[in-house]
Amino acid sequence: MEIVLQDIQVIYVSAEGGPAGAQAAFDRLESFLPSLRGRKFYGTFHGGEYRACVAQEDQDSPADWGLPTWTIPGGPYAREKLKNWPEHVSEIGTVFDQLAQEHPADPDRPRVEYYRSQDELHLLLPILKS
């Protein structure tokens, strides 16, 4: 399925070691938040860098926390939903590869993981505008 994503302002932590360091990066990011309830979390991968991200809210103080901000670029994305994702983390790369075989990927934007819930993960491959 293809969707159009709007720009998303986020606070992020870069993962050491790329996607392999994702859990540690999310743990560090979450440690700054007073609550995880209602927050929107994303993982991005581009140019060998994995970023654990949370959508920025008005009450956040990323500068006080010493964390950078960034904008996940909007535009067209191909989406695949992964149910029960904690049991299928090892399949994420394969799903992205399959999406890239079906759609012309945009090399200038990151691949995005949107953690919709504890059970559902949306994998978003940036695609070229047709």
N, C-alpha and C positions, 0 to 999 in steps of 0.2 A: 504494500500500500504506500502511496506517496502522500506526504503532508507538507505544509508550509509552516516553518517554525519562525516565530518572531525572535528578535534579538533578546537575549537573556543576560541581565547584569548579575554577575556572580562574584563570590569570594572563593579563593581556591588555595590548595596546597599541592605543590608538584610532588609526584611520587618518585622516590629514589628507585632506580632500576626499572622504570617504565611500568607497565600494567602489573608486574609482579609485586610492586610496592603499593598497589592501590589500597589495600586494607589499612596499612599503617598510615597512609595519607588521609584516608577518611577518619580514622581514629583521632588523628591530630586535629583535623578540621572540626569534628564534632565536639572536641574538648573545649572549644571556645564558645559554643552555643549554650545558652541557658536552658533550652529545651529543643528537642528534635521534632516535637509535635507540630504538624502542619508545614514543616519545611520541605522544600523541593531540592532533591539531590541529583547531581549529574556527574558523570565521569566523561572526560574528553581525552582523545588521543590524536595527536598530530605531530608530525616531524619527530617521532620517537619519544615525545613527552606525554606522560599521562598526568592529568590534573583531576583531583577530587574537588568538586565544586558544590556550593550551595547557593541558591538564588538569594540575592541580597535583599534584605528588608530594611525599612526605615530605622529601626532601633539598633541595627548592627553597627559595630565600630571596628571595621577591619583595620584601620590605621592604628588604633589602640592595641589591637591584637597582633600587629606586625604582619598582617597577611595582605597579599596583593588582591586587587580586583581586576576584572576582565569582562569582556562581553562575548558570550557564545554567539557566533554570527547566525542570523536567521537565514531563511531561504528554503528552497525545496530539499526535502530529505526523503529517502526511502525508509520505511519503518517496518520492523519485524518485532513482534511481541514474544518475550520469553517468559513462560509461566514457571513457577517454582524455581526461579533463577538461582537461589543459593545452592541448589543441587546440580546446576548446569553451568556454573561459571566457566568451566573448561571449554564450553561450546561457543562462547561469545565470539572469539576470533573466527571460527568456522562460519557462523551466521553472517558476520560482516563480509567474509570472503564470498559467500553465496550471493549476498546483496550486490556486491561489486561486479559479479558476473552477469547480473540481470539488469543493472543500471549503470549509466556512465557517471562514475564518481567524480566529484569536484575535489581536486587535490589541494585547493587553497583553503578549505574549511575542515574542521576536525570531525572525526567520528564521535558520536555522542551516545552515551548511555543515560537514559532517564529512569531513575529508580521510582517508578510510579507507586509501588507499595512493597511490603515485605515479601510479596509473592510475584509481582509482575514488574518486569524490566522491559523498557522499550529501547531497541537498538536502532539508531538513526544514522544512516549513511548519507553524507551530503552528496547531492547529485547536481549535475549541470542542468541549467535551465533549458527546457526544450522549446 
